[in-house]
Amino acid sequence: MLAPTCHHVTLAKNDIAHVQQCTECECVSIHLGTTTVRIDALALEELWAVLGEAAATLYAQRNAKLGALRGFA
């Protein structure tokens, strides 16, 4: 028996990444340049959470450094 052929639909896209989901197997593909990561939808949600946390930490660190440079720390 042959595996079903994947048919991808775009979920989101920008200059950095292209995220697609297969309508057959529901696997999510994240394309970053020449690298593609395939994960399931639940893993995508977990990745979204940890990336959001990392972005918030970097934002706070950057603002703390700017505040120190301006004499607000």
All heavy atoms as a GROMACS GRO file, in nm:
protein
  546
    1MET      N    1   0.084  -0.118   0.000
    1MET     CA    2   0.000   0.000   0.000
    1MET      C    3   0.089   0.125   0.000
    1MET      O    4   0.181   0.136   0.080
    1MET     CB    5  -0.091  -0.002   0.121
    1MET     CG    6  -0.184   0.114   0.129
    1MET     SD    7  -0.291   0.093   0.273
    1MET     CE    8  -0.408   0.218   0.239
    2LEU      N    9   0.058   0.217  -0.086
    2LEU     CA   10   0.136   0.341  -0.094
    2LEU      C   11   0.091   0.442   0.010
    2LEU      O   12  -0.028   0.451   0.042
    2LEU     CB   13   0.120   0.404  -0.233
    2LEU     CG   14   0.180   0.327  -0.350
    2LEU    CD1   15   0.143   0.394  -0.481
    2LEU    CD2   16   0.330   0.318  -0.335
    3ALA      N   17   0.187   0.516   0.061
    3ALA     CA   18   0.155   0.624   0.156
    3ALA      C   19   0.085   0.736   0.078
    3ALA      O   20   0.112   0.756  -0.040
    3ALA     CB   21   0.282   0.675   0.221
    4PRO      N   22  -0.006   0.809   0.144
    4PRO     CA   23  -0.074   0.918   0.074
    4PRO      C   24   0.025   1.028   0.034
    4PRO      O   25   0.124   1.052   0.103
    4PRO     CB   26  -0.176   0.970   0.176
    4PRO     CG   27  -0.129   0.920   0.308
    4PRO     CD   28  -0.048   0.796   0.282
    5THR      N   29  -0.002   1.091  -0.078
    5THR     CA   30   0.080   1.202  -0.123
    5THR      C   31   0.045   1.326  -0.043
    5THR      O   32  -0.072   1.355  -0.022
    5THR     CB   33   0.055   1.229  -0.272
    5THR    OG1   34   0.085   1.111  -0.345
    5THR    CG2   35   0.142   1.343  -0.323
    6CYS      N   36   0.146   1.396   0.003
    6CYS     CA   37   0.122   1.517   0.082
    6CYS      C   38   0.076   1.631  -0.009
    6CYS      O   39   0.126   1.647  -0.120
    6CYS     CB   40   0.248   1.559   0.156
    6CYS     SG   41   0.286   1.454   0.298
    7HIS      N   42  -0.020   1.705   0.040
    7HIS     CA   43  -0.069   1.826  -0.027
    7HIS      C   44  -0.060   1.937   0.076
    7HIS      O   45  -0.135   1.939   0.173
    7HIS     CB   46  -0.214   1.808  -0.074
    7HIS     CG   47  -0.230   1.699  -0.174
    7HIS    ND1   48  -0.195   1.713  -0.306
    7HIS    CD2   49  -0.274   1.573  -0.160
    7HIS    CE1   50  -0.219   1.601  -0.370
    7HIS    NE2   51  -0.267   1.513  -0.283
    8HIS      N   52   0.035   2.029   0.057
    8HIS     CA   53   0.062   2.133   0.155
    8HIS      C   54  -0.018   2.260   0.128
    8HIS      O   55  -0.033   2.301   0.014
    8HIS     CB   56   0.212   2.167   0.157
    8HIS     CG   57   0.296   2.056   0.209
    8HIS    ND1   58   0.367   1.973   0.126
    8HIS    CD2   59   0.318   2.013   0.335
    8HIS    CE1   60   0.431   1.884   0.200
    8HIS    NE2   61   0.403   1.907   0.326
    9VAL      N   62  -0.068   2.317   0.237
    9VAL     CA   63  -0.130   2.450   0.231
    9VAL      C   64  -0.049   2.540   0.322
    9VAL      O   65   0.003   2.498   0.426
    9VAL     CB   66  -0.279   2.447   0.275
    9VAL    CG1   67  -0.362   2.367   0.177
    9VAL    CG2   68  -0.294   2.391   0.416
   10THR      N   69  -0.034   2.665   0.284
   10THR     CA   70   0.043   2.761   0.362
   10THR      C   71  -0.040   2.811   0.479
   10THR      O   72  -0.154   2.854   0.463
   10THR     CB   73   0.086   2.879   0.274
   10THR    OG1   74   0.176   2.829   0.173
   10THR    CG2   75   0.158   2.985   0.355
   11LEU      N   76   0.019   2.803   0.598
   11LEU     CA   77  -0.044   2.857   0.720
   11LEU      C   78   0.004   3.000   0.746
   11LEU      O   79  -0.072   3.083   0.793
   11LEU     CB   80  -0.012   2.769   0.841
   11LEU     CG   81  -0.057   2.624   0.833
   11LEU    CD1   82  -0.010   2.548   0.956
   11LEU    CD2   83  -0.208   2.614   0.817
   12ALA      N   84   0.132   3.026   0.717
   12ALA     CA   85   0.192   3.159   0.737
   12ALA      C   86   0.323   3.165   0.662
   12ALA      O   87   0.388   3.064   0.639
   12ALA     CB   88   0.215   3.186   0.886
   13LYS      N   89   0.361   3.289   0.627
   13LYS     CA   90   0.486   3.307   0.554
   13LYS      C   91   0.534   3.450   0.572
   13LYS      O   92   0.454   3.543   0.574
   13LYS     CB   93   0.462   3.280   0.405
   13LYS     CG   94   0.586   3.284   0.319
   13LYS     CD   95   0.553   3.246   0.175
   13LYS     CE   96   0.678   3.247   0.091
   13LYS     NZ   97   0.649   3.208  -0.049
   14ASN      N   98   0.666   3.465   0.589
   14ASN     CA   99   0.730   3.598   0.587
   14ASN      C  100   0.869   3.583   0.529
   14ASN      O  101   0.900   3.479   0.469
   14ASN     CB  102   0.730   3.662   0.727
   14ASN     CG  103   0.813   3.587   0.829
   14ASN    OD1  104   0.896   3.504   0.795
   14ASN    ND2  105   0.790   3.615   0.956
   15ASP      N  106   0.953   3.684   0.545
   15ASP     CA  107   1.088   3.679   0.488
   15ASP      C  108   1.178   3.576   0.557
   15ASP      O  109   1.281   3.536   0.503
   15ASP     CB  110   1.155   3.817   0.497
   15ASP     CG  111   1.089   3.919   0.407
   15ASP    OD1  112   1.019   3.878   0.311
   15ASP    OD2  113   1.106   4.040   0.432
   16ILE      N  114   1.142   3.532   0.676
   16ILE     CA  115   1.225   3.441   0.755
   16ILE      C  116   1.180   3.296   0.743
   16ILE      O  117   1.261   3.205   0.736
   16ILE     CB  118   1.224   3.483   0.905
   16ILE    CG1  119   1.275   3.624   0.922
   16ILE    CG2  120   1.303   3.385   0.990
   16ILE    CD1  121   1.418   3.646   0.875
   17ALA      N  122   1.049   3.273   0.744
   17ALA     CA  123   0.997   3.136   0.750
   17ALA      C  124   0.872   3.118   0.665
   17ALA      O  125   0.801   3.214   0.635
   17ALA     CB  126   0.966   3.100   0.895
   18HIS      N  127   0.847   2.993   0.630
   18HIS     CA  128   0.728   2.953   0.558
   18HIS      C  129   0.674   2.830   0.631
   18HIS      O  130   0.745   2.731   0.646
   18HIS     CB  131   0.765   2.919   0.414
   18HIS     CG  132   0.648   2.886   0.327
   18HIS    ND1  133   0.664   2.843   0.199
   18HIS    CD2  134   0.515   2.889   0.348
   18HIS    CE1  135   0.547   2.822   0.144
   18HIS    NE2  136   0.455   2.848   0.233
   19VAL      N  137   0.550   2.838   0.680
   19VAL     CA  138   0.491   2.729   0.756
   19VAL      C  139   0.375   2.671   0.676
   19VAL      O  140   0.285   2.744   0.634
   19VAL     CB  141   0.442   2.777   0.894
   19VAL    CG1  142   0.385   2.660   0.974
   19VAL    CG2  143   0.556   2.843   0.971
   20GLN      N  144   0.380   2.540   0.655
   20GLN     CA  145   0.278   2.471   0.578
   20GLN      C  146   0.225   2.352   0.657
   20GLN      O  147   0.293   2.301   0.746
   20GLN     CB  148   0.334   2.419   0.446
   20GLN     CG  149   0.384   2.526   0.353
   20GLN     CD  150   0.443   2.466   0.228
   20GLN    OE1  151   0.534   2.383   0.234
   20GLN    NE2  152   0.390   2.506   0.113
   21GLN      N  153   0.103   2.308   0.621
   21GLN     CA  154   0.048   2.187   0.680
   21GLN      C  155  -0.003   2.096   0.569
   21GLN      O  156  -0.065   2.143   0.472
   21GLN     CB  157  -0.066   2.216   0.778
   21GLN     CG  158  -0.116   2.091   0.848
   21GLN     CD  159  -0.220   2.119   0.952
   21GLN    OE1  160  -0.301   2.209   0.936
   21GLN    NE2  161  -0.219   2.042   1.058
   22CYS      N  162   0.023   1.968   0.582
   22CYS     CA  163  -0.026   1.870   0.487
   22CYS      C  164  -0.174   1.845   0.514
   22CYS      O  165  -0.213   1.818   0.629
   22CYS     CB  166   0.054   1.741   0.498
   22CYS     SG  167  -0.013   1.608   0.396
   23THR      N  168  -0.255   1.851   0.411
   23THR     CA  169  -0.399   1.825   0.428
   23THR      C  170  -0.428   1.677   0.444
   23THR      O  171  -0.536   1.640   0.488
   23THR     CB  172  -0.479   1.880   0.308
   23THR    OG1  173  -0.431   1.817   0.188
   23THR    CG2  174  -0.465   2.030   0.295
   24GLU      N  175  -0.332   1.591   0.412
   24GLU     CA  176  -0.351   1.446   0.424
   24GLU      C  177  -0.309   1.394   0.561
   24GLU      O  178  -0.388   1.332   0.630
   24GLU     CB  179  -0.272   1.374   0.314
   24GLU     CG  180  -0.311   1.414   0.174
   24GLU     CD  181  -0.456   1.384   0.140
   24GLU    OE1  182  -0.504   1.276   0.179
   24GLU    OE2  183  -0.520   1.469   0.076
   25CYS      N  184  -0.184   1.421   0.600
   25CYS     CA  185  -0.132   1.366   0.727
   25CYS      C  186  -0.131   1.468   0.841
   25CYS      O  187  -0.100   1.433   0.954
   25CYS     CB  188   0.007   1.308   0.706
   25CYS     SG  189   0.135   1.431   0.673
   26GLU      N  190  -0.162   1.594   0.811
   26GLU     CA  191  -0.168   1.704   0.908
   26GLU      C  192  -0.032   1.741   0.968
   26GLU      O  193  -0.025   1.817   1.063
   26GLU     CB  194  -0.270   1.676   1.017
   26GLU     CG  195  -0.411   1.661   0.963
   26GLU     CD  196  -0.515   1.641   1.070
   26GLU    OE1  197  -0.479   1.630   1.190
   26GLU    OE2  198  -0.633   1.635   1.034
   27CYS      N  199   0.077   1.688   0.913
   27CYS     CA  200   0.211   1.725   0.957
   27CYS      C  201   0.237   1.871   0.921
   27CYS      O  202   0.196   1.918   0.815
   27CYS     CB  203   0.313   1.635   0.891
   27CYS     SG  204   0.482   1.666   0.941
   28VAL      N  205   0.305   1.942   1.010
   28VAL     CA  206   0.340   2.082   0.987
   28VAL      C  207   0.487   2.089   0.945
   28VAL      O  208   0.572   2.027   1.007
   28VAL     CB  209   0.317   2.166   1.115
   28VAL    CG1  210   0.363   2.309   1.094
   28VAL    CG2  211   0.170   2.161   1.155
   29SER      N  212   0.513   2.162   0.836
   29SER     CA  213   0.650   2.182   0.788
   29SER      C  214   0.688   2.328   0.808
   29SER      O  215   0.616   2.418   0.765
   29SER     CB  216   0.660   2.148   0.639
   29SER     OG  217   0.632   2.012   0.618
   30ILE      N  218   0.801   2.350   0.876
   30ILE     CA  219   0.853   2.485   0.899
   30ILE      C  220   0.980   2.497   0.816
   30ILE      O  221   1.078   2.426   0.839
   30ILE     CB  222   0.884   2.509   1.047
   30ILE    CG1  223   0.759   2.484   1.132
   30ILE    CG2  224   0.938   2.651   1.068
   30ILE    CD1  225   0.787   2.476   1.280
   31HIS      N  226   0.977   2.585   0.717
   31HIS     CA  227   1.091   2.606   0.628
   31HIS      C  228   1.165   2.732   0.672
   31HIS      O  229   1.107   2.841   0.676
   31HIS     CB  230   1.044   2.623   0.483
   31HIS     CG  231   0.952   2.514   0.437
   31HIS    ND1  232   0.998   2.389   0.398
   31HIS    CD2  233   0.816   2.510   0.425
   31HIS    CE1  234   0.894   2.315   0.362
   31HIS    NE2  235   0.784   2.385   0.378
   32LEU      N  236   1.292   2.716   0.706
   32LEU     CA  237   1.381   2.827   0.743
   32LEU      C  238   1.501   2.821   0.651
   32LEU      O  239   1.593   2.743   0.673
   32LEU     CB  240   1.426   2.814   0.889
   32LEU     CG  241   1.318   2.814   0.995
   32LEU    CD1  242   1.372   2.764   1.128
   32LEU    CD2  243   1.264   2.955   1.010
   33GLY      N  244   1.496   2.900   0.544
   33GLY     CA  245   1.603   2.893   0.444
   33GLY      C  246   1.606   2.755   0.383
   33GLY      O  247   1.505   2.706   0.333
   34THR      N  248   1.721   2.689   0.389
   34THR     CA  249   1.735   2.556   0.331
   34THR      C  250   1.701   2.444   0.429
   34THR      O  251   1.711   2.327   0.395
   34THR     CB  252   1.878   2.534   0.279
   34THR    OG1  253   1.969   2.547   0.388
   34THR    CG2  254   1.913   2.634   0.170
   35THR      N  255   1.658   2.478   0.549
   35THR     CA  256   1.625   2.379   0.651
   35THR      C  257   1.474   2.368   0.667
   35THR      O  258   1.403   2.469   0.675
   35THR     CB  259   1.687   2.419   0.787
   35THR    OG1  260   1.828   2.427   0.771
   35THR    CG2  261   1.653   2.318   0.895
   36THR      N  262   1.424   2.244   0.673
   36THR     CA  263   1.282   2.220   0.698
   36THR      C  264   1.269   2.130   0.819
   36THR      O  265   1.337   2.028   0.830
   36THR     CB  266   1.215   2.153   0.576
   36THR    OG1  267   1.224   2.241   0.465
   36THR    CG2  268   1.069   2.122   0.604
   37VAL      N  269   1.181   2.168   0.910
   37VAL     CA  270   1.151   2.089   1.028
   37VAL      C  271   1.006   2.043   1.016
   37VAL      O  272   0.917   2.126   0.994
   37VAL     CB  273   1.171   2.170   1.158
   37VAL    CG1  274   1.132   2.089   1.280
   37VAL    CG2  275   1.315   2.218   1.168
   38ARG      N  276   0.982   1.914   1.032
   38ARG     CA  277   0.846   1.861   1.026
   38ARG      C  278   0.804   1.818   1.166
   38ARG      O  279   0.874   1.740   1.231
   38ARG     CB  280   0.841   1.742   0.930
   38ARG     CG  281   0.863   1.782   0.786
   38ARG     CD  282   0.858   1.663   0.696
   38ARG     NE  283   0.741   1.582   0.729
   38ARG     CZ  284   0.668   1.515   0.641
   38ARG    NH1  285   0.701   1.518   0.515
   38ARG    NH2  286   0.564   1.445   0.679
   39ILE      N  287   0.690   1.870   1.211
   39ILE     CA  288   0.639   1.838   1.344
   39ILE      C  289   0.488   1.826   1.338
   39ILE      O  290   0.426   1.865   1.239
   39ILE     CB  291   0.680   1.946   1.448
   39ILE    CG1  292   0.628   2.085   1.406
   39ILE    CG2  293   0.830   1.950   1.466
   39ILE    CD1  294   0.660   2.195   1.505
   40ASP      N  295   0.429   1.771   1.443
   40ASP     CA  296   0.283   1.766   1.446
   40ASP      C  297   0.227   1.895   1.505
   40ASP      O  298   0.303   1.979   1.556
   40ASP     CB  299   0.232   1.642   1.520
   40ASP     CG  300   0.271   1.639   1.668
   40ASP    OD1  301   0.279   1.746   1.732
   40ASP    OD2  302   0.291   1.529   1.721
   41ALA      N  303   0.097   1.915   1.497
   41ALA     CA  304   0.035   2.040   1.539
   41ALA      C  305   0.057   2.069   1.687
   41ALA      O  306   0.078   2.185   1.726
   41ALA     CB  307  -0.114   2.038   1.507
   42LEU      N  308   0.054   1.968   1.773
   42LEU     CA  309   0.076   1.989   1.916
   42LEU      C  310   0.220   2.037   1.940
   42LEU      O  311   0.242   2.128   2.020
   42LEU     CB  312   0.050   1.861   1.994
   42LEU     CG  313   0.063   1.871   2.146
   42LEU    CD1  314  -0.029   1.978   2.202
   42LEU    CD2  315   0.034   1.736   2.212
   43ALA      N  316   0.316   1.979   1.870
   43ALA     CA  317   0.455   2.023   1.884
   43ALA      C  318   0.470   2.166   1.835
   43ALA      O  319   0.549   2.243   1.891
   43ALA     CB  320   0.548   1.930   1.807
   44LEU      N  321   0.396   2.205   1.731
   44LEU     CA  322   0.400   2.343   1.682
   44LEU      C  323   0.354   2.439   1.792
   44LEU      O  324   0.415   2.544   1.814
   44LEU     CB  325   0.313   2.360   1.558
   44LEU     CG  326   0.302   2.502   1.503
   44LEU    CD1  327   0.437   2.555   1.458
   44LEU    CD2  328   0.201   2.506   1.389
   45GLU      N  329   0.249   2.402   1.864
   45GLU     CA  330   0.201   2.487   1.974
   45GLU      C  331   0.306   2.500   2.083
   45GLU      O  332   0.326   2.609   2.138
   45GLU     CB  333   0.071   2.429   2.032
   45GLU     CG  334  -0.046   2.439   1.936
   45GLU     CD  335  -0.172   2.375   1.991
   45GLU    OE1  336  -0.182   2.357   2.115
   45GLU    OE2  337  -0.260   2.343   1.911
   46GLU      N  338   0.374   2.392   2.116
   46GLU     CA  339   0.480   2.396   2.218
   46GLU      C  340   0.597   2.481   2.170
   46GLU      O  341   0.656   2.557   2.247
   46GLU     CB  342   0.526   2.254   2.253
   46GLU     CG  343   0.421   2.171   2.324
   46GLU     CD  344   0.388   2.224   2.463
   46GLU    OE1  345   0.479   2.273   2.532
   46GLU    OE2  346   0.270   2.216   2.501
   47LEU      N  347   0.632   2.467   2.042
   47LEU     CA  348   0.740   2.549   1.985
   47LEU      C  349   0.702   2.696   1.989
   47LEU      O  350   0.784   2.781   2.024
   47LEU     CB  351   0.769   2.504   1.842
   47LEU     CG  352   0.876   2.583   1.767
   47LEU    CD1  353   1.011   2.576   1.839
   47LEU    CD2  354   0.888   2.531   1.624
   48TRP      N  355   0.579   2.728   1.954
   48TRP     CA  356   0.529   2.866   1.958
   48TRP      C  357   0.544   2.923   2.098
   48TRP      O  358   0.590   3.036   2.117
   48TRP     CB  359   0.384   2.868   1.913
   48TRP     CG  360   0.315   3.000   1.924
   48TRP    CD1  361   0.358   3.120   1.877
   48TRP    CD2  362   0.189   3.026   1.986
   48TRP    NE1  363   0.266   3.219   1.905
   48TRP    CE2  364   0.161   3.162   1.973
   48TRP    CE3  365   0.097   2.944   2.052
   48TRP    CZ2  366   0.045   3.221   2.022
   48TRP    CZ3  367  -0.018   3.002   2.100
   48TRP    CH2  368  -0.042   3.139   2.085
   49ALA      N  369   0.508   2.845   2.200
   49ALA     CA  370   0.516   2.891   2.339
   49ALA      C  371   0.661   2.920   2.379
   49ALA      O  372   0.690   3.025   2.438
   49ALA     CB  373   0.454   2.788   2.433
   50VAL      N  374   0.754   2.829   2.347
   50VAL     CA  375   0.892   2.848   2.389
   50VAL      C  376   0.958   2.961   2.310
   50VAL      O  377   1.039   3.038   2.365
   50VAL     CB  378   0.973   2.716   2.382
   50VAL    CG1  379   1.010   2.677   2.241
   50VAL    CG2  380   1.098   2.726   2.469
   51LEU      N  381   0.923   2.977   2.181
   51LEU     CA  382   0.978   3.089   2.104
   51LEU      C  383   0.925   3.222   2.156
   51LEU      O  384   1.000   3.321   2.161
   51LEU     CB  385   0.947   3.073   1.955
   51LEU     CG  386   1.023   2.963   1.882
   51LEU    CD1  387   0.972   2.950   1.739
   51LEU    CD2  388   1.172   2.988   1.885
   52GLY      N  389   0.799   3.225   2.194
   52GLY     CA  390   0.742   3.347   2.252
   52GLY      C  391   0.811   3.384   2.382
   52GLY      O  392   0.842   3.501   2.407
   53GLU      N  393   0.838   3.283   2.465
   53GLU     CA  394   0.909   3.307   2.591
   53GLU      C  395   1.050   3.358   2.565
   53GLU      O  396   1.097   3.454   2.629
   53GLU     CB  397   0.914   3.178   2.672
   53GLU     CG  398   0.976   3.193   2.808
   53GLU     CD  399   0.975   3.064   2.888
   53GLU    OE1  400   0.894   2.975   2.859
   53GLU    OE2  401   1.057   3.054   2.981
   54ALA      N  402   1.119   3.299   2.467
   54ALA     CA  403   1.255   3.343   2.434
   54ALA      C  404   1.254   3.486   2.381
   54ALA      O  405   1.339   3.568   2.418
   54ALA     CB  406   1.316   3.249   2.331
   55ALA      N  407   1.158   3.518   2.294
   55ALA     CA  408   1.149   3.653   2.239
   55ALA      C  409   1.121   3.755   2.350
   55ALA      O  410   1.178   3.863   2.351
   55ALA     CB  411   1.041   3.660   2.131
   56ALA      N  412   1.034   3.721   2.445
   56ALA     CA  413   1.003   3.811   2.555
   56ALA      C  414   1.126   3.834   2.644
   56ALA      O  415   1.151   3.945   2.689
   56ALA     CB  416   0.887   3.754   2.638
   57THR      N  417   1.203   3.728   2.668
   57THR     CA  418   1.325   3.740   2.748
   57THR      C  419   1.426   3.831   2.678
   57THR      O  420   1.485   3.920   2.742
   57THR     CB  421   1.387   3.601   2.773
   57THR    OG1  422   1.292   3.521   2.845
   57THR    CG2  423   1.516   3.611   2.852
   58LEU      N  424   1.446   3.810   2.548
   58LEU     CA  425   1.538   3.896   2.474
   58LEU      C  426   1.491   4.041   2.474
   58LEU      O  427   1.572   4.134   2.488
   58LEU     CB  428   1.553   3.846   2.330
   58LEU     CG  429   1.634   3.718   2.313
   58LEU    CD1  430   1.627   3.670   2.168
   58LEU    CD2  431   1.778   3.738   2.356
   59TYR      N  432   1.362   4.063   2.459
   59TYR     CA  433   1.305   4.199   2.461
   59TYR      C  434   1.333   4.266   2.595
   59TYR      O  435   1.376   4.381   2.600
   59TYR     CB  436   1.155   4.191   2.433
   59TYR     CG  437   1.085   4.324   2.437
   59TYR    CD1  438   1.090   4.408   2.326
   59TYR    CD2  439   1.014   4.364   2.549
   59TYR    CE1  440   1.025   4.531   2.328
   59TYR    CE2  441   0.949   4.486   2.551
   59TYR     CZ  442   0.954   4.569   2.441
   59TYR     OH  443   0.890   4.691   2.443
   60ALA      N  444   1.310   4.192   2.705
   60ALA     CA  445   1.334   4.247   2.838
   60ALA      C  446   1.482   4.278   2.860
   60ALA      O  447   1.518   4.382   2.916
   60ALA     CB  448   1.284   4.150   2.945
   61GLN      N  449   1.570   4.188   2.815
   61GLN     CA  450   1.714   4.211   2.829
   61GLN      C  451   1.758   4.333   2.750
   61GLN      O  452   1.836   4.414   2.797
   61GLN     CB  453   1.792   4.088   2.783
   61GLN     CG  454   1.780   3.970   2.874
   61GLN     CD  455   1.842   3.845   2.816
   61GLN    OE1  456   1.880   3.839   2.699
   61GLN    NE2  457   1.853   3.741   2.899
   62ARG      N  458   1.708   4.346   2.628
   62ARG     CA  459   1.745   4.460   2.543
   62ARG      C  460   1.697   4.590   2.605
   62ARG      O  461   1.770   4.689   2.609
   62ARG     CB  462   1.687   4.442   2.402
   62ARG     CG  463   1.730   4.550   2.307
   62ARG     CD  464   1.687   4.524   2.163
   62ARG     NE  465   1.545   4.501   2.151
   62ARG     CZ  466   1.489   4.390   2.099
   62ARG    NH1  467   1.565   4.294   2.054
   62ARG    NH2  468   1.359   4.380   2.093
   63ASN      N  469   1.576   4.592   2.657
   63ASN     CA  470   1.523   4.713   2.721
   63ASN      C  471   1.598   4.747   2.848
   63ASN      O  472   1.619   4.864   2.880
   63ASN     CB  473   1.374   4.702   2.747
   63ASN     CG  474   1.294   4.722   2.620
   63ASN    OD1  475   1.341   4.784   2.525
   63ASN    ND2  476   1.173   4.671   2.618
   64ALA      N  477   1.641   4.645   2.924
   64ALA     CA  478   1.720   4.670   3.045
   64ALA      C  479   1.855   4.732   3.008
   64ALA      O  480   1.900   4.825   3.075
   64ALA     CB  481   1.741   4.540   3.121
   65LYS      N  482   1.918   4.685   2.901
   65LYS     CA  483   2.046   4.740   2.858
   65LYS      C  484   2.029   4.884   2.811
   65LYS      O  485   2.111   4.971   2.842
   65LYS     CB  486   2.106   4.657   2.746
   65LYS     CG  487   2.163   4.525   2.792
   65LYS     CD  488   2.219   4.446   2.677
   65LYS     CE  489   2.264   4.309   2.723
   65LYS     NZ  490   2.311   4.226   2.609
   66LEU      N  491   1.922   4.910   2.736
   66LEU     CA  492   1.897   5.048   2.690
   66LEU      C  493   1.870   5.140   2.807
   66LEU      O  494   1.917   5.253   2.809
   66LEU     CB  495   1.779   5.050   2.592
   66LEU     CG  496   1.804   4.993   2.454
   66LEU    CD1  497   1.674   4.988   2.375
   66LEU    CD2  498   1.908   5.074   2.380
   67GLY      N  499   1.796   5.090   2.906
   67GLY     CA  500   1.769   5.171   3.024
   67GLY      C  501   1.896   5.202   3.101
   67GLY      O  502   1.917   5.314   3.148
   68ALA      N  503   1.986   5.105   3.111
   68ALA     CA  504   2.114   5.126   3.180
   68ALA      C  505   2.199   5.228   3.106
   68ALA      O  506   2.264   5.313   3.168
   68ALA     CB  507   2.188   4.994   3.194
   69LEU      N  508   2.200   5.217   2.973
   69LEU     CA  509   2.277   5.314   2.894
   69LEU      C  510   2.224   5.456   2.910
   69LEU      O  511   2.299   5.553   2.903
   69LEU     CB  512   2.275   5.275   2.746
   69LEU     CG  513   2.354   5.152   2.708
   69LEU    CD1  514   2.330   5.113   2.562
   69LEU    CD2  515   2.503   5.174   2.733
   70ARG      N  516   2.095   5.469   2.933
   70ARG     CA  517   2.034   5.600   2.948
   70ARG      C  518   2.029   5.647   3.093
   70ARG      O  519   1.973   5.752   3.124
   70ARG     CB  520   1.893   5.597   2.890
   70ARG     CG  521   1.896   5.577   2.740
   70ARG     CD  522   1.757   5.574   2.680
   70ARG     NE  523   1.766   5.555   2.537
   70ARG     CZ  524   1.673   5.498   2.464
   70ARG    NH1  525   1.562   5.456   2.520
   70ARG    NH2  526   1.687   5.488   2.335
   71GLY      N  527   2.083   5.564   3.184
   71GLY     CA  528   2.089   5.602   3.324
   71GLY      C  529   1.962   5.574   3.403
   71GLY      O  530   1.938   5.634   3.506
   72PHE      N  531   1.878   5.482   3.355
   72PHE     CA  532   1.753   5.451   3.423
   72PHE      C  533   1.761   5.325   3.508
   72PHE      O  534   1.664   5.285   3.568
   72PHE     CB  535   1.638   5.434   3.323
   72PHE     CG  536   1.606   5.561   3.248
   72PHE    CD1  537   1.617   5.565   3.110
   72PHE    CD2  538   1.566   5.674   3.315
   72PHE    CE1  539   1.588   5.681   3.040
   72PHE    CE2  540   1.537   5.791   3.247
   72PHE     CZ  541   1.547   5.794   3.109
   73ALA      N  542   1.876   5.261   3.511
   73ALA     CA  543   1.886   5.136   3.587
   73ALA      C  544   1.930   5.160   3.729
   73ALA      O  545   1.989   5.255   3.765
   73ALA     CB  546   1.984   5.041   3.518
   0.00000   0.00000   0.00000
